[in-house]
Amino acid sequence: MGYFYLIIAIIGEVIGTISLKNSENFTHLFPTSLVIMGYGIAFYFMMLSMQTIPVAITYSIWSGVGITAIAIISAIKFGEVPDFYAVLGLLLIIAGIFVLVSLSSMGKNIN
C-alpha cells in the first residue's frame, strides 16, 4: 500500500508544482488553489507511504519521479525543452534512485 500512497503523493506534487507557474505569483485563484491542494495531498500521502517505506527511499522516489515528470510536462506545456545536459542529469538521478532502491541494503529492507 505504501507505493500506492507514494504514487498519489507524486501526482499531488506534480499538480502543485505545475500550478505554481500558472498561478502567476498567486494572483490567479484556481491555479493557486491547485498549488495548495496538490502539496497538501503530496505531503499527506508521502507521510502515509513512510509508514511502510523508509524515508530515504520514499523521498528519493518522490523527488526523482517528480523532477522527471515536471521536466516532461513543462517541455510539453510550456515549451521548456531540456538540453542534453539536463536530460543527462535526469538520467543520473533516475540511475541513483535505481541503485538506492535495488542494490542498497536500505532498499531491500522495505516492509
Secondary structure, DSSP 8 states (H G I E B T S, - for coil): -HHHHHHHHHHHHHHHHHHHHHHTTTTSHHHHHHHHHHHHHHHHHHHHHTTTS-HHHHHHHHHHHHHHHHHHHHHHHH-----HHHHHHHHHHHHHHHIIIIISHHHHT--
